[in-house]
Amino acid sequence: MPTENKPAEPLPSLATGAGLDASTWTDYVKRLRHDCVGAGVRDHCTADAIFIVQAKRIIYGMDTDYSDNRVLLDHCNEGEWFSPKEYWADQDRDERAALNKAMQEWSSCQFMKASEDDQWYVLGELSGHSVTGWTESWEYVNAHFTKDAAEAFIRRKKHDYRKGMRVYVDSQYYAWEFNAIKEAILNGTLTYTPKVAA
């Protein structure tokens, strides 16, 4: 009788919120070694790495003369579209007919056959809508000793940061306390000792 191949349960890890014990400590040290002095260093080119979770932030209101990035904002329903094609795809038959009519009046062609500049112009004329420039920035959320922990945080919290998240690796070269503690963990000076019951 065939058996189903079920994916193996992930091992408990500090990166995913498991409690500290001998097993999770060993796993943590192994991951720390990989990311900070082992093969993982090739991915970020610094042995003094700290793994920072950043959230994308969109800054609206840039003058379109100084930004190639444009967005259509719907001020009534809080919608946003980053291209005319994206907006078109979200519209029903009647709304598309209205866009085609407006484009016919503006440049004598159908909306999707017009130049992108003409499309943005017509979209900017829609009632309750505006076209503006935008730029993005990445803001600090939190920091982790290992890449796995940073990625686990993103998996757990990405629903709260809908614009996107990433792991950014920064150097802790001059963070002497941080590096001293990390070195003590890696060389075995700082170890896990189970709590003795009183």
N, C-alpha and C positions, 0 to 999 in steps of 0.2 A: 504494500500500500504506500503510495507516494506521500511524502511529507511536505508541507509548505515551508518554503524558505523565508523565514521572518528575519527582518533586519535585527542585528544584535543590539541589545539595549546599550546605550552609551554608558561608559564607566562614570561613576561619580567624579565630579571635578569641582575644584574651587571656582573655576571659570563660569560654571553654570549654577553656582549657589549651593553646592554640597557642603556639608560641615567639614571642619578641619579634623583629619585623623591621619594615621600613618600612611594610608593609601593615597589620600588626596594630596598630602604633602609631597610624597614621592613623585606623583604625577606633575604637580606644580613645579618642582625643581627641574624635572626633565624638560618641561615646556620652556621654562626660564632659560635653561642652558641652551636649548635649541635656538631661541630667539635672540639671545644676547651674546653668546660666544660660539655657537654652533653653526650649522648649515643655514639657519634662518637669517643670519647676518647678511648674507648675499642679497637678500630681498630688500634690505633697507640701508645697507652700507654704513651702519654705525653699531658699535658694540655697546654703546651707552644709550640704548634705545628706551624710549617710553612710548607707549601706544595710546594715542589720543583719539577719542571718538569725537568727531565733529558733525554738526548738523548744517545742512545747506539752508541758507537764508536768501530769499529773493528780495532785492531792494527795487521798488517800483518808483516811477516818477522821473526817470532820467530823460533828458532832452533827446529826442530821436535824431537831432543833428549831431549828437556826440555818442550815440550808441547804435550799433547795428541790430541789437536785440530789441524786438518789439513784442508787446503783449496786448491783447484785447481784453479789457476788464468790463464785466457786466456789473454795474453798481447796484442793480436791484436784486439780483440773485447770487451775487458774489462769485460768479464764474470767471474763469480766465483761460485764454487760449493763446498759445505761443506761435501759432501760424494760421494764416487764412484757411489752409487746407484742414487743419484740426477743427476750426470753427464750423466749416462747411459740413464736415462729417457728422457733427452733433445736431445738425438742423433737420427738421422734417420737410416734407414736400412743399408746404406753403411758405415756410421761411426761406427755402432755397429759391422759390419763384420770386419772392420779394427781393432777394439779393441779386438775382439775374436782372430784374427790372431796374433796380438802382444802378447796376453796372451798365446796362444798356443806355441809361440816361447820361451816365458819366463818360463812358468811353466806347459806346456802340458795340459791345460784345458781351458774351455771357461771363458770369462771375469767375468761373474756374479757367476761362481762356484769357483773362486779363493778366496784365503784369502784376507782380506781387505788390509794387508800390501803389497801383490803382486799387488792388484788393484791400490793402490797409486803409487807403483813403475812404473807400466806401464803408468799411467796417467802423471807422472812426466817426462816421456820420449817423450811425444807428442811435436811436433814442435810448438813453440810459447806459450807453457804452462809451468808452474812450480808449484810444490807442496811446500807449506811452512806452518809453524805453525802460529797460531793466538791466540790472547786473546781479551777479551772485556773490555771496561771500560765505565763508565757512566759519562757524562759531564753535568754540570749545563747549563740550558737554561734560566729559570726564576723562580720566586717564587710568591706564592699566599697566601692570608689569609685563603681561604677555599679550601677543596678538590674538590668541584663542579667547582670552577673556574679553577683549575689546569687541571681537566679532560676535561673541555670545550676547553681549549687551545689546548690540545692534539688532540681532535676531529677536531679542526679547522686547525691545522698545521702539522698533521702527514704526509701529502704528501711531506713536506720538509725534513723529517727525516725518510728516508725509512728503516733504520736499526732497528728502534723501539724507543719507548718512554715509560716512566713510571713516576708515581708520587712517590717521595721519601719524607717521613715525617722526618723532622729534628727538634731538640729541640731549642727553642729560650730562654732557661732558663735565660741566662745572657744578653739578649738583652733588657735592661731595658726600653728604649724608645718605642720599639715595643710593649712590654708587657703593658706599661702604657697606650698607645693609645688603645690597644685592650681591656683592662680592663675598660677604660672610655666608650667605645662603649657598652660593655656588661652591665655595671651598669647604663647606661642611662645618664651619665655626658656629653658625646659627642653624640649629636643627629642631626637628619636632620632638617634643618630649610629652608623652601623655600625662594628663593631669592625674595626680595620685589622690584617690578618695581619702577623705579625712576620717 
